[in-house]
Amino acid sequence: MFVQMRTIKTTEGNARHVVERFSGEGIVEKHPGFVDRTVMVKKCAAVKKSGCNDSLAVRGRLEALGKERCSYCWS
């Protein structure tokens, strides 16, 4: 199984736009071996004069397929 993690930082209050973007089905979900995708949000806890950022972690999991089971290779 392959697990891919990405971290995205947004200005405070804009994390919902990223969550909306990842809520629908896209190209990755149609690939053979796709298992799931999770979006986790960490809200800004401290208030600073300069503002703070919300942080999102996007995790995608894909099943490892042999070359005979798919028409392409990601390696």
Phi, psi and omega in degrees: 000139176256137175235127179243129180242137175227140176250133180234132177250135178232164173291156185305129178092351182259004179297330182299329179294321178291318179298317177299320181298320182270000183281335180270171179278135179235197183294319184298321182295339181272349181289144174300138178094352179296130180256298179194171176223137180234135176242120181245137184244133173245112181285154177294128182262328183258141177259125181237161178299321182278000183088178178215167184251142168276148181240135179239142173243125179250122181242128175243137179241134179230140177283137177286119180251143175287159181302330181287344182261352178218159186271001180218169178229130183276354184277000000 
